[in-house]
Amino acid sequence: MDSVTFIWSSALFLSLPVIVKYMLAFKGRSLYVELRQQEREVDTLVSRLESIERETGAINKAFAHVEMQRRNAQVRYEMRQEQLQQFLVTE
């Protein structure tokens, strides 16, 4: 093996760890950026979920209120019917 071949092969073998190091660093950086982007997406989805849950709670509360009003109206209707029946009976 002549000295030129030895120098080139030594340079290649010595540069491989540096190349691998930078490849890993760039891959790690891209994975870190992707992780941050996905964390922002998760935060956005959490905010949307919380707002949907608040809306659902408000709708359920309104539904319960309407149901209570319907029951009260039904009771008043039945009371009026009884009063009408008593009035008709007394005449």
KALIN-V935734 format. One record per backbone hydrogen bond with DSSP energy under -0.5 kcal/mol. CO is the residue of the C=O (numbers start at 1). NH is the residue of the N-H. E is the energy in kcal/mol with one decimal. If there is no record, write none. Layout:
# KALIN-V935734
CO/NH/E + CO/NH/E
This chain:
# KALIN-V935734
2/6/-2.0 + 3/7/-2.4 + 4/8/-2.6 + 5/9/-2.6 + 6/10/-2.4 + 7/11/-2.6 + 8/12/-2.3 + 9/13/-2.5 + 10/14/-2.4 + 11/15/-1.8 + 12/16/-1.4 + 13/17/-0.6 + 14/18/-0.5 + 15/19/-2.7 + 16/20/-2.8 + 17/21/-2.5 + 18/22/-2.4 + 19/23/-2.5 + 20/24/-2.6 + 21/25/-2.3 + 22/26/-2.6 + 23/27/-2.3 + 24/28/-2.8 + 25/29/-2.4 + 26/30/-2.3 + 27/31/-2.3 + 28/32/-2.3 + 29/33/-2.5 + 30/34/-2.2 + 31/35/-2.4 + 32/36/-2.4 + 33/37/-2.1 + 34/38/-2.4 + 35/39/-2.3 + 36/40/-2.0 + 37/41/-2.0 + 38/42/-2.3 + 39/43/-2.5 + 40/44/-2.2 + 41/45/-2.5 + 42/46/-2.6 + 43/47/-2.2 + 44/48/-2.3 + 45/49/-2.6 + 46/50/-2.6 + 47/51/-2.2 + 48/52/-2.3 + 49/53/-2.6 + 50/54/-2.3 + 51/55/-2.5 + 52/56/-2.8 + 53/57/-2.4 + 54/58/-2.3 + 55/59/-2.6 + 56/60/-2.7 + 57/61/-2.3 + 58/62/-2.4 + 59/63/-2.8 + 60/64/-2.5 + 61/65/-2.2 + 62/66/-2.6 + 63/67/-2.5 + 64/68/-2.4 + 65/69/-2.4 + 66/70/-2.4 + 67/71/-2.4 + 68/72/-2.5 + 69/73/-2.5 + 70/74/-2.4 + 71/75/-2.5 + 72/76/-2.5 + 73/77/-2.5 + 74/78/-2.5 + 75/79/-2.4 + 76/80/-2.5 + 77/81/-2.4 + 78/82/-2.4 + 79/83/-2.6 + 80/84/-2.7 + 81/85/-2.7 + 82/86/-2.6 + 83/87/-2.5 + 84/88/-2.7 + 85/89/-2.2 + 86/90/-2.2 + 87/91/-1.0
